[in-house]
Amino acid sequence: MDTFADYILSEKDLIKKLEIVYYLQKRQNIFFDTSVIFKAKLAEMFIDSMNLNVDKNLVLTAVLLYACKKTKDATDINKVRSYTVEGAKYLESLGFSKRFCKICMEANRYNDDGNTVREPESDLLELIDIFGGLVLDRPERKGFPIDEAIVLAEHRNLKGYENKYMELFKEFIYKEEGVRV
């Protein structure tokens, strides 16, 4: 019998993947909103535009599911710090590999002990999460302009951390925005 992981990973079309996650959300009450769709499309555009050497299907699936246990209450810092760990455990129960779950758990650095070697796809997922979170409106604030979001992502959110895709991501954003670098 195939697992949910086998089912969604066998689907290569992003729109169909979105439908699968939408129905999973209805049945399992996972986190899924328009920000997830935005981040998935952003990831797809980044991978395609910059010809990144990653498993696109795996990355897009991770973008759709890494925040499955995210809470809508951003004031509960313990939930904010633990949702990727809880999500990874949930995703493992759906049949996803330990590597896939590790990528999802590494979408943020709350659980980074500094000694674990990060997956390359985790760095990509981290950038998509940070940038998407900065440019989208939230209940407590308006989204940042794109140029400010890039500066904040690099010099605040990722300060002191190396993200192997940061320079390529900036190049991608400037290219999409028509800015000469």
Buried (B, 14 or more C-beta within 10 A) or exposed (E): EEEBBEEBBEBEEBEEBBEBBEEBBEEEEBBBEEBBBBBBBBBBEBBEBBEBEBBBBBBBBBBBBBBBBBBEEEEEEEBBEBBBBBBBEBBBEBBBEEEBBBBBBBBBBBEEEEEEEBBBBBBBBBBBBBBBBBBBEEEEEEBBEBEEBBBBBBEEBBEEEEBEBBEBBBBBBBEEEEEEE
